[in-house]
Each structure stands twice: as structure tokens, then as C-alpha cells.
């Protein structure tokens, strides 16, 4: 798929103003019934787009995101706008005094910040339908969830309300909504992108990353977010040096609906057709790693909210009950779990020793219906939160980079495939993701 950002820059070179693209984005937002945005910065965005146009007329550019309309998940600070966290508690919060570090970096490369996108309350849920500002609906079928917690960012990108967006990912929250909304979602290596100015869900597990229509655009966004200009887009040309992909059947092959299992088989076949060797690899401790992530998110999320909960501040019943679940985690259990983290990292590293990346599904099904809170498959009934995050959560604990790429659909709803690579090897990740993307062009 051709880069949406490159298309914009070619239009700019041909004389089409950035302001025109921005107007089209705002027009789509006005017509939309997806509930993707909480707040807009029309005045600031228009001023930024016109400034970009003035520079373009003089043959100048701010950078790799010159004039690109970008949305920001509403747990990330944007100067002049409130950070509501999708919550009643912060619904009337004062405007942020400064940009989060990642937003500042985007602006330095010319991004035009459109506004703040809706999120599951406090970014603490994978469905995206529990926000004080109402549920975000799936662009492919509004009776279904968008996925969360970066729900608004996914819906906005998928429906053309912006060209790219920022999301955060603590257990699934970039990759899952990307998969369910048919876009690309990248969770970088832990610590690669700054979380300064981002409301913490779990400081051990939180990642910030881009959500885009194409793999190339994710590479461009990651360059802007890290300051590594030219690095990741050049890595996309490394496909010829990426030779081996691993499949993990244990755990990742369990509890898949048939359409997702079929898409996984077809993705494997496409890689074989590209000349990529396929190897079976194993992560024997994967179930324990998944449980460790769950323990940490419970403990750290409760710690972040415990005082507000005790004061009786407003939370939805669902979010309050999930947060209170962390009160049962003892200090000893939490510390033991953190000590297990290096073992978990080593387990993934061993699986990745002989391959460039691992290919697994992003989610075991397409988007469920709005409001559903359980999922039955293989004779087992899962809480919806655990089912939706079971294939993504382990790598939040280990910090390995992952990307979700659209691959196939069922009943008009998208399916996503997930690639997992070694720490700081976003290059292999992006190169293989681009191959998978090209298989559907």
C-alpha cells in the first residue's frame, strides 16, 4: 500500500495546500458517528497547516511530517487541551501547560495536531466502549467495538479523520484496536519512545507508538517520535536480508476462531511464497509470562488510583471493580513477579535466536459486539478483557517490539496478524510487516 504521508507530500509539492487536507479531515470528523474524538484544536490546527503552506510556497519544510494531520490519544498531554483520560474524574481538567515529549517531537517534524481521541476509561480496557464520553464504534460495523484502549485513534485513522495517530499499549491497546479496525499498529521496544507527559497505566508495561494506514507511515511516525530520522524508512528496504520467520503454536494457536486460524495459515503461506523460511519455535513459559503481565498491571494500576478510589472519586463501576482487583496483590507477589521479568525476556530471546521475527495472530477473533463482556471458544468462557489481550499481553511484560498488520477479514470485519522481533530490531519488524502488507495489494 502506498504511503498516505508520501501521497500528501506529493500533493503539497504539486501545489495542494496542507490546509485543504486538514479541512477534509475536519469534515469527516463532523460527519462521523464513530465518537472517535473527545476534543479538537481546530484553531491551532488551522494555524499550523497554514504555516506549513507558507513554508511550502518558499520551498521549505519543517520535517518528515510537514503538514500531516495527526491525532493524539487523550491520555497524552497536548498543550492547550485537557487530558481527560476518557474519565468523569478528569472531564473538566485544566488544559495541559505543555506537550508530552512525544507530541513535541511530532510538532518539530511538522505534524498538525488535530485533537484528542477517545479512550477506554483511564486506558484500562481493551474494548473501547467504556468511556465517560461514550463508546467508540468500529468503522466497519458500528454495532461492534473498535477495540481499546486506543479506540478513538484506531477509528480516526481507519476512517480518514487523520493520517496518523498516537496510541499507548500496556497489554494490547495499540495492536488490538489496530487489528479490529484494519490499520497498522506498532508497539516499539520498551523505553524507545518517551512516556513523559503520558498518564501512566502501569509504568512497567506502558509503551507509546504510532497507528497508521500503512507500514511505511508507521516507520515515518516512529522516526519522528524517536528523532531517528531516516533510520526506519531505510530499514524497510532490508526485506532481502530478512530470511526466517518463526511460528509459536503453543498458547498462540489456542482459542482461535477458524477465520483467524485460516488467516494465520495464509500469512505463513505468503511468507513462504516470498522465499522466507518458516520455523517452528517454542516459548514453554508463555502462559506464566502472560499471568505475570496480568499481575503487574493489576498491582501498578491499583497503586496509581488507590488514593482516588479511597476518596470516592468518580469511576465507572467496571473500571472501579477492575482497579480494586489489584488490591489483592501483595508486595511479595509483586516483587517476585518483577524478578521473573528477566526470565521472561530470556524466554522470548531464545525463541528469536534462530528467526528474524515471530508471526502470530493479534487477536483470536474479529471485533465482538459492543457491550459484550465474555467470549466462549473451545468449550471455555473467557472474560472479554482476558480473551482480547491474551495474544498481545506477554510482550508488554518482556518489552519486545511488535506490530499488527491487517490480513484478511470475516463478515466484513478485519483480522490482524502480529509480528514480534528482538529488542531494538524495529527494522526487521517493519521489513517483514511491509512484506505481509504487500501480499494483499
Secondary structure, 3 states (H helix, E strand, C coil): CCCHHHHHHHHHHCCCCHHHHHHHHHHHHHHCCCCCEEEECHHHHHHHHHHHHHHHHCCCCCCCCCCCEEEEECCECCECCECCCCCCCCCCCCEECCCCHHHHHHHHCCCEEEEEECCCHHHCCCCCCCCCCCCCEECCEEEEECCCCCHHHHHHHHCCCCCEEEEEECCCCCHHHHHHHCCEEEECCCCCCCCCCECCCCCCCCEEEEEECCHHHHHHHHHHHHCCCCHHHHHHHHHHHCCEEEEECCCCCCCCCHHHHHHHHHHHHHHHHCCCEEEEECCCCHHHHHHHHHHHHHHHHHHHHHHHHHCCCCCCHHHHHHHHHHHHCCHHHHHHHHHCHHHHHHHHHHHHCCCCEEEEECCCCCCCECCCCEEEECCEEEEHHHHHHCCCCHHHHHCCCEEEEEEEEECCEEEEEEEECCCCCHHHHHHHHHHHHHCCC
